Every structure is written in structure tokens, then in C-alpha cells.
Amino acid sequence: MKIGTGSKGSTDMKEKLRASLGKVTFELMIVTLGVLIALVINEWFQNYQEEKVCACHS
């Protein structure tokens, strides 16, 4: 009699892989969102400083 995991082991592996990919995708989205927010804040701050300099020279 042969003892093996058969398709059940394969299914468990697929479920673990799917869960891991879900976690990685979620973390990637969070990091991407953080970078985009940082870029927006940086752009806003640069515009703010340029307007501040222009107002002082007027």
C-alpha cells in the first residue's frame, strides 16, 4: 500500500501559495500607495516654496 499526499497535498500547496500571493499583493499595494502619497506631498511642498519665494520678491 502506497502512502502519499496525492491531490490533497497539491491542493494545500495551491491554497498556501494563493494566500501568500494575496499577502504580497496587499503589501505591494500599500507600499505603492505610500510612495504615491509621498510624491504628492513633495510636489505640493515644492509648489508652496516656489509661491513663497515669488511672493517675497514681489
Summary of the structure (lengths in Angstrom):
residues: 58
radius of gyration: 25.5
end to end distance: 91.4
largest distance: 91.4
contacts: 104
relative contact order: 0.06
helix: 90%
strand: 0%
